[in-house]
Amino acid sequence: MAILCKVGLHKWRKCGFRCSDDCHCKCDRCKVTRHEWDGCICKNPGCKETRDEGHSWNGCKCMKCGKTRNEGHKWDGCKCATCGKTRDEAHAWDGCKCTKCGKTKD
């Protein structure tokens, strides 16, 4: 680790020609990272880091990062209208194929 970084004087990346996926979150000297969190996502420009806390759940899907959970589904028959997950009940059979999820039966 660089001496300046040991005393807290990191050189945080700035946007520009050297911008990368972790822009603003990585020290150019020692490569340590920092994030400014907005719930579950880093709000620094160019950063794609997420964490598993601070989600903004809309039923089964986080409105910020898109993560899904197995609760709060909005079932439209056998398929969740929010995340697309399917269940093996309430199919809409048209002959041997479900019109909602595409499942087939004998």
N, C-alpha and C positions, 0 to 999 in steps of 0.2 A: 504494500500500500504506500502511496506517495506520502511524504512527510506532511505536506499541506493538508492532505485528506485526513491524516491522523488527528489533526486539531480542528477538524470540521470545515475546512475550506475547500470543499469540493468544486470541481469545474463542471457544472451541469450543462448538458448539451443544449444548444439553441437551435431553433428551426433554421433551415437554410440549405446550402448545397450538401452538407454532410448529414442531412437528416436521415434517420433510419426508423424502423418500426418502433423502437423504444425511445423516440425523441423526447427530450426533457426529463427522462427518468433514469438516465445512466451518466455517471461521472466519467468524463473523458480520461481522467488520470488513473483511477483505481477500479473502474468498472462496477462499483457498487450501485445499486438501484434504489430509487425512492418513488413513491407513488402518492398522488393526491387523489383520494378516493371520493367518488360521488356514489355512495351506496356500494354496489358490486363492481363498478367499472372505474378504471383510472381516467381522470378527466384531463390528463396532460395530452396535448396534441400529438397525434401519431402513435400513442401507446395503445396496445390492444389487450393489456393485462386485465384479468377479472379475478374476483375472489368470491368465495362461497359464503358471503354474508352481506347484509344490506340490500337484498333483492327487493324489487317493487313488483310484487305478485299481482297478476290479473288472472285469478283462478289458478290455472296450472302452469302459466308461462310468465317469466320475468319480462317486464316491459323495457328494461334497460339492456340486458345482455342476451336475452332469448332462451335462457336455461329453462328446462321444464321440470316439473315434479309430478308425482303420481297422486295428486289430490287437487280438488277444485276444478275438475274437468267439466266442460259444457257439452254433455253428450247429445248428439243428434243421431239417435238410434245407436249404432255400434261404433261410431267415430266421433272423436272430440272435435268440435268446431274450432277450437283455439289452437291445439298443437298437432292434430292429426292422428293421435294415438287411437288404436282400435281395441275393442273388447269383443269377446265371443258371446254376445247376447244382443237382442234387439236389432237383428239384421233386417234389411229391406230386400227380401228375396224376389227376384224376377226370374222365375224358373229355378235354375241351379246356381245362379250368381247373385251376390249381394250388390245392389246398385250404389251403396254407400262406400264400402271398403274393397270390393272386388273379390271377396272370398267365394270359393265355390264349394258345393256339396254334391254328394253322390245322388 
